[in-house]
Every structure is written in structure tokens, then in C-alpha cells.
Amino acid sequence: MAMKDGNLLAAGVAAGLAAICCAAPVVVAAIGAVGLTAWLAEVGNVLVPALILCVGLIGFGLYRKQRRER
């Protein structure tokens, strides 16, 4: 059963958000354990671009899929 493009986009965005939300606390704990807590102020600046990159890659994949089907 094939997944519709809208469902694929929604699933990809949800997966990207879940990955970022689940990975952030692990990264914070690991860096805090190593003693690099001063670097943690910059971690928040990485999460939004990572989400934008994830959504962009999903969009690119959908574009290539539609182009291949024509």
C-alpha cells in the first residue's frame, strides 16, 4: 500500500521533530558530563536549522518522487 505525498510529508516532519526533541536532552547530558557546559548556549541555535534542513530534504524527496512518476 503506497503512502500519499501529504502523509509522507507529515510523517517526515513528525519524525524530524521527534528526532530533534529526543536527541537534544541526550546531547545536553553528554556535554554536561564531559564539562563543556559553556558550549551548551550554542546548541539551541542548531536545533532550528536542523529542523529546516530536515523539512527541506523531505520536500526534495517528494519533488524527485513526483518527477520520476511523470
Stockholm file with secondary structure:
# STOCKHOLM 1.0

chainA/1-70         MAMKDGNLLAAGVAAGLAAICCAAPVVVAAIGAVGLTAWLAEVGNVLVPALILCVGLIGFGLYRKQRRER
#=GR chainA/1-70 SS CCCCHHHHHHHHHHHHHHHHHHHHHHHHHHHHHHTCGGGHHHHHHHHHHHHHHHHHHHHHHHHHHHHHHC
#=GC SS_cons        CCCCHHHHHHHHHHHHHHHHHHHHHHHHHHHHHHTCGGGHHHHHHHHHHHHHHHHHHHHHHHHHHHHHHC
//
